[in-house]
């Protein structure tokens, strides 16, 4: 009986250590999302307002630096919460819908509108900002 009690206590300690590690180490995703949201405040107006080859080149370089940097940052993290893939997929999916609608509307109905560019940037920054807020609450 003592062997079973010792094993149960060891398992309980292991579970507590795992949950504490996941809680402490998962704050990186909130930082990731904050940077992604801030990037939207720059990239969306560029996509909506700028025209021409040079604008496309600058947009592509800045976007590649943002996505590449965030990908390298995420790849170096040791702790990933359970359900991360589904949560991240839903978040990026909702951002993709917002971004696609913003670009489509800017081309079809609001071409050159600075007000729409600002609203679109805020709309596209909303999914990652909400995700960062939720991740901060979840890891607290």
C-alpha atoms as an extended CHARMM CRD file, in Angstrom:
* protein
*
       140  EXT
         1         1  UNK       CA              0.0000000000        0.0000000000        0.0000000000  PROA      1               0.0000000000
         2         2  UNK       CA              2.8470000000        2.3680000000        0.7650000000  PROA      2               0.0000000000
         3         3  UNK       CA              4.2300000000        1.8640000000       -2.7390000000  PROA      3               0.0000000000
         4         4  UNK       CA              0.9210000000        2.9550000000       -4.2850000000  PROA      4               0.0000000000
         5         5  UNK       CA              0.7250000000        6.0050000000       -2.0310000000  PROA      5               0.0000000000
         6         6  UNK       CA              4.2810000000        6.9870000000       -2.9480000000  PROA      6               0.0000000000
         7         7  UNK       CA              3.5160000000        6.5640000000       -6.6570000000  PROA      7               0.0000000000
         8         8  UNK       CA              0.3280000000        8.6390000000       -6.3840000000  PROA      8               0.0000000000
         9         9  UNK       CA              2.1920000000       11.3970000000       -4.5270000000  PROA      9               0.0000000000
        10        10  UNK       CA              4.9490000000       11.3940000000       -7.1500000000  PROA      10              0.0000000000
        11        11  UNK       CA              2.3990000000       11.6690000000       -9.9440000000  PROA      11              0.0000000000
        12        12  UNK       CA              0.6570000000       14.5240000000       -8.1610000000  PROA      12              0.0000000000
        13        13  UNK       CA              3.9610000000       16.4070000000       -7.7480000000  PROA      13              0.0000000000
        14        14  UNK       CA              4.7810000000       15.8200000000      -11.4230000000  PROA      14              0.0000000000
        15        15  UNK       CA              1.3900000000       17.1660000000      -12.5020000000  PROA      15              0.0000000000
        16        16  UNK       CA              1.7830000000       20.2390000000      -10.2880000000  PROA      16              0.0000000000
        17        17  UNK       CA              5.2750000000       20.8890000000      -11.6610000000  PROA      17              0.0000000000
        18        18  UNK       CA              4.0360000000       20.4970000000      -15.2440000000  PROA      18              0.0000000000
        19        19  UNK       CA              1.1080000000       22.8790000000      -14.7900000000  PROA      19              0.0000000000
        20        20  UNK       CA              3.3150000000       25.4660000000      -13.0530000000  PROA      20              0.0000000000
        21        21  UNK       CA              5.8520000000       25.2670000000      -15.8780000000  PROA      21              0.0000000000
        22        22  UNK       CA              3.1880000000       25.6130000000      -18.5370000000  PROA      22              0.0000000000
        23        23  UNK       CA              1.6250000000       28.5720000000      -16.7200000000  PROA      23              0.0000000000
        24        24  UNK       CA              4.9430000000       30.4100000000      -16.2720000000  PROA      24              0.0000000000
        25        25  UNK       CA              6.3400000000       29.6010000000      -19.6860000000  PROA      25              0.0000000000
        26        26  UNK       CA              3.2910000000       30.3730000000      -21.7890000000  PROA      26              0.0000000000
        27        27  UNK       CA              3.4570000000       34.1600000000      -21.4830000000  PROA      27              0.0000000000
        28        28  UNK       CA              5.5150000000       34.1780000000      -24.6680000000  PROA      28              0.0000000000
        29        29  UNK       CA              2.3880000000       33.6910000000      -26.7620000000  PROA      29              0.0000000000
        30        30  UNK       CA              0.7970000000       36.8650000000      -25.3850000000  PROA      30              0.0000000000
        31        31  UNK       CA              3.9520000000       38.7970000000      -26.3460000000  PROA      31              0.0000000000
        32        32  UNK       CA              3.8680000000       37.1660000000      -29.7860000000  PROA      32              0.0000000000
        33        33  UNK       CA              0.2820000000       38.3020000000      -30.3030000000  PROA      33              0.0000000000
        34        34  UNK       CA              0.9540000000       41.8470000000      -29.0970000000  PROA      34              0.0000000000
        35        35  UNK       CA              3.7600000000       42.2130000000      -31.6500000000  PROA      35              0.0000000000
        36        36  UNK       CA              1.5380000000       40.7200000000      -34.3520000000  PROA      36              0.0000000000
        37        37  UNK       CA             -1.2780000000       43.1620000000      -33.4750000000  PROA      37              0.0000000000
        38        38  UNK       CA              1.1360000000       46.1090000000      -33.5420000000  PROA      38              0.0000000000
        39        39  UNK       CA              2.3570000000       44.9700000000      -36.9260000000  PROA      39              0.0000000000
        40        40  UNK       CA             -1.1940000000       45.1330000000      -38.2500000000  PROA      40              0.0000000000
        41        41  UNK       CA             -1.3860000000       48.7950000000      -37.3150000000  PROA      41              0.0000000000
        42        42  UNK       CA              1.4770000000       49.4220000000      -39.7620000000  PROA      42              0.0000000000
        43        43  UNK       CA              0.9260000000       46.8070000000      -42.4620000000  PROA      43              0.0000000000
        44        44  UNK       CA             -2.8050000000       47.2070000000      -43.0760000000  PROA      44              0.0000000000
        45        45  UNK       CA             -2.6550000000       50.9290000000      -43.9280000000  PROA      45              0.0000000000
        46        46  UNK       CA              0.3110000000       50.1640000000      -46.1920000000  PROA      46              0.0000000000
        47        47  UNK       CA             -1.6750000000       47.4730000000      -48.0080000000  PROA      47              0.0000000000
        48        48  UNK       CA             -4.7590000000       49.6670000000      -48.2880000000  PROA      48              0.0000000000
        49        49  UNK       CA             -3.2420000000       53.0360000000      -49.2060000000  PROA      49              0.0000000000
        50        50  UNK       CA              0.0600000000       52.5000000000      -51.0170000000  PROA      50              0.0000000000
        51        51  UNK       CA              0.1820000000       51.7940000000      -54.7420000000  PROA      51              0.0000000000
        52        52  UNK       CA              2.9290000000       50.6980000000      -57.1090000000  PROA      52              0.0000000000
        53        53  UNK       CA              5.9280000000       48.4060000000      -57.1980000000  PROA      53              0.0000000000
        54        54  UNK       CA              7.9860000000       50.1560000000      -54.5500000000  PROA      54              0.0000000000
        55        55  UNK       CA              5.0540000000       50.0360000000      -52.1230000000  PROA      55              0.0000000000
        56        56  UNK       CA              4.6190000000       46.3230000000      -52.7940000000  PROA      56              0.0000000000
        57        57  UNK       CA              8.3320000000       45.7190000000      -52.2350000000  PROA      57              0.0000000000
        58        58  UNK       CA              8.4000000000       47.6440000000      -48.9410000000  PROA      58              0.0000000000
        59        59  UNK       CA              5.2230000000       45.8620000000      -47.7920000000  PROA      59              0.0000000000
        60        60  UNK       CA              6.6550000000       42.4480000000      -48.6750000000  PROA      60              0.0000000000
        61        61  UNK       CA              9.9520000000       43.0950000000      -46.8750000000  PROA      61              0.0000000000
        62        62  UNK       CA              8.2940000000       44.4120000000      -43.7010000000  PROA      62              0.0000000000
        63        63  UNK       CA              5.7840000000       41.5620000000      -43.7190000000  PROA      63              0.0000000000
        64        64  UNK       CA              8.5510000000       38.9780000000      -44.2320000000  PROA      64              0.0000000000
        65        65  UNK       CA             10.5790000000       40.4500000000      -41.3540000000  PROA      65              0.0000000000
        66        66  UNK       CA              7.5280000000       40.4290000000      -39.0590000000  PROA      66              0.0000000000
        67        67  UNK       CA              6.4000000000       36.9010000000      -39.9100000000  PROA      67              0.0000000000
        68        68  UNK       CA              9.9430000000       35.5270000000      -40.0010000000  PROA      68              0.0000000000
        69        69  UNK       CA             10.8640000000       37.0970000000      -36.6770000000  PROA      69              0.0000000000
        70        70  UNK       CA              7.6970000000       35.9100000000      -34.9880000000  PROA      70              0.0000000000
        71        71  UNK       CA              8.1510000000       32.4070000000      -36.4190000000  PROA      71              0.0000000000
        72        72  UNK       CA             11.7250000000       32.1840000000      -35.1340000000  PROA      72              0.0000000000
        73        73  UNK       CA             10.5980000000       33.4870000000      -31.7450000000  PROA      73              0.0000000000
        74        74  UNK       CA              7.7850000000       30.9150000000      -31.5430000000  PROA      74              0.0000000000
        75        75  UNK       CA             10.0480000000       28.0630000000      -32.6430000000  PROA      75              0.0000000000
        76        76  UNK       CA             12.4870000000       28.7590000000      -29.8200000000  PROA      76              0.0000000000
        77        77  UNK       CA              9.8760000000       28.4920000000      -27.0680000000  PROA      77              0.0000000000
        78        78  UNK       CA              9.9750000000       25.3980000000      -24.8860000000  PROA      78              0.0000000000
        79        79  UNK       CA              6.4810000000       25.4580000000      -23.4510000000  PROA      79              0.0000000000
        80        80  UNK       CA              3.3200000000       25.2180000000      -25.5000000000  PROA      80              0.0000000000
        81        81  UNK       CA             -0.0750000000       24.9500000000      -23.8460000000  PROA      81              0.0000000000
        82        82  UNK       CA             -2.4420000000       22.1360000000      -24.6050000000  PROA      82              0.0000000000
        83        83  UNK       CA             -4.7940000000       23.0610000000      -27.3850000000  PROA      83              0.0000000000
        84        84  UNK       CA             -2.3660000000       25.6470000000      -28.7340000000  PROA      84              0.0000000000
        85        85  UNK       CA             -2.6810000000       24.5280000000      -32.3600000000  PROA      85              0.0000000000
        86        86  UNK       CA             -6.4520000000       24.8270000000      -32.4360000000  PROA      86              0.0000000000
        87        87  UNK       CA             -6.4240000000       28.1420000000      -30.5600000000  PROA      87              0.0000000000
        88        88  UNK       CA             -3.7190000000       29.6210000000      -32.7870000000  PROA      88              0.0000000000
        89        89  UNK       CA             -5.4230000000       28.3180000000      -35.9310000000  PROA      89              0.0000000000
        90        90  UNK       CA             -8.7380000000       29.9090000000      -34.9420000000  PROA      90              0.0000000000
        91        91  UNK       CA             -7.0430000000       33.1860000000      -34.0930000000  PROA      91              0.0000000000
        92        92  UNK       CA             -5.0620000000       33.3620000000      -37.3300000000  PROA      92              0.0000000000
        93        93  UNK       CA             -8.1630000000       32.2930000000      -39.2490000000  PROA      93              0.0000000000
        94        94  UNK       CA            -10.2070000000       35.1370000000      -37.7670000000  PROA      94              0.0000000000
        95        95  UNK       CA             -7.3830000000       37.5610000000      -38.5350000000  PROA      95              0.0000000000
        96        96  UNK       CA             -7.2240000000       36.2610000000      -42.1390000000  PROA      96              0.0000000000
        97        97  UNK       CA            -10.9590000000       36.8610000000      -42.6010000000  PROA      97              0.0000000000
        98        98  UNK       CA            -10.6670000000       40.4000000000      -41.1990000000  PROA      98              0.0000000000
        99        99  UNK       CA             -7.6160000000       41.1490000000      -43.3600000000  PROA      99              0.0000000000
       100       100  UNK       CA             -9.1900000000       39.7270000000      -46.5250000000  PROA      100             0.0000000000
       101       101  UNK       CA            -12.3890000000       41.7020000000      -46.0170000000  PROA      101             0.0000000000
       102       102  UNK       CA            -10.4250000000       44.8700000000      -45.3120000000  PROA      102             0.0000000000
       103       103  UNK       CA             -8.3340000000       44.5690000000      -48.4730000000  PROA      103             0.0000000000
       104       104  UNK       CA            -11.3320000000       43.5760000000      -50.6090000000  PROA      104             0.0000000000
       105       105  UNK       CA            -13.4170000000       46.4970000000      -49.3490000000  PROA      105             0.0000000000
       106       106  UNK       CA            -10.5510000000       48.9300000000      -49.7660000000  PROA      106             0.0000000000
       107       107  UNK       CA            -10.1670000000       47.9250000000      -53.4080000000  PROA      107             0.0000000000
       108       108  UNK       CA            -13.8650000000       47.8560000000      -54.2390000000  PROA      108             0.0000000000
       109       109  UNK       CA            -15.5030000000       50.5960000000      -52.1780000000  PROA      109             0.0000000000
       110       110  UNK       CA            -13.0310000000       52.6360000000      -50.1260000000  PROA      110             0.0000000000
       111       111  UNK       CA            -10.0260000000       53.1320000000      -52.3910000000  PROA      111             0.0000000000
       112       112  UNK       CA             -7.6650000000       55.7540000000      -50.9860000000  PROA      112             0.0000000000
       113       113  UNK       CA             -9.7240000000       56.3400000000      -47.8270000000  PROA      113             0.0000000000
       114       114  UNK       CA             -7.4660000000       57.1120000000      -44.8740000000  PROA      114             0.0000000000
       115       115  UNK       CA            -10.3610000000       56.7110000000      -42.4280000000  PROA      115             0.0000000000
       116       116  UNK       CA            -11.0770000000       53.2360000000      -43.7780000000  PROA      116             0.0000000000
       117       117  UNK       CA             -7.3690000000       52.3660000000      -43.5520000000  PROA      117             0.0000000000
       118       118  UNK       CA             -7.3330000000       53.2900000000      -39.8560000000  PROA      118             0.0000000000
       119       119  UNK       CA            -10.5530000000       51.3880000000      -39.1540000000  PROA      119             0.0000000000
       120       120  UNK       CA             -9.2650000000       48.4050000000      -41.1320000000  PROA      120             0.0000000000
       121       121  UNK       CA             -5.9780000000       48.4150000000      -39.2190000000  PROA      121             0.0000000000
       122       122  UNK       CA             -7.8050000000       48.4140000000      -35.9050000000  PROA      122             0.0000000000
       123       123  UNK       CA            -10.1750000000       45.6930000000      -37.1470000000  PROA      123             0.0000000000
       124       124  UNK       CA             -7.2410000000       43.5000000000      -38.2180000000  PROA      124             0.0000000000
       125       125  UNK       CA             -5.3650000000       44.1200000000      -34.9620000000  PROA      125             0.0000000000
       126       126  UNK       CA             -8.4040000000       43.1190000000      -32.9090000000  PROA      126             0.0000000000
       127       127  UNK       CA             -8.1280000000       39.2780000000      -33.1500000000  PROA      127             0.0000000000
       128       128  UNK       CA             -4.4800000000       39.1150000000      -31.9990000000  PROA      128             0.0000000000
       129       129  UNK       CA             -5.0880000000       41.7610000000      -29.3280000000  PROA      129             0.0000000000
       130       130  UNK       CA             -8.0440000000       39.8210000000      -27.9170000000  PROA      130             0.0000000000
       131       131  UNK       CA             -5.9760000000       36.6370000000      -28.1160000000  PROA      131             0.0000000000
       132       132  UNK       CA             -3.1400000000       38.2950000000      -26.1810000000  PROA      132             0.0000000000
       133       133  UNK       CA             -5.5890000000       39.4780000000      -23.5260000000  PROA      133             0.0000000000
       134       134  UNK       CA             -7.0670000000       35.9820000000      -23.2080000000  PROA      134             0.0000000000
       135       135  UNK       CA             -3.6130000000       34.3840000000      -23.0170000000  PROA      135             0.0000000000
       136       136  UNK       CA             -2.5840000000       36.8400000000      -20.2880000000  PROA      136             0.0000000000
       137       137  UNK       CA             -5.6810000000       35.9500000000      -18.2760000000  PROA      137             0.0000000000
       138       138  UNK       CA             -5.1350000000       32.2320000000      -18.8790000000  PROA      138             0.0000000000
       139       139  UNK       CA             -1.5360000000       32.2870000000      -17.6630000000  PROA      139             0.0000000000
       140       140  UNK       CA             -2.2740000000       34.3170000000      -14.5360000000  PROA      140             0.0000000000
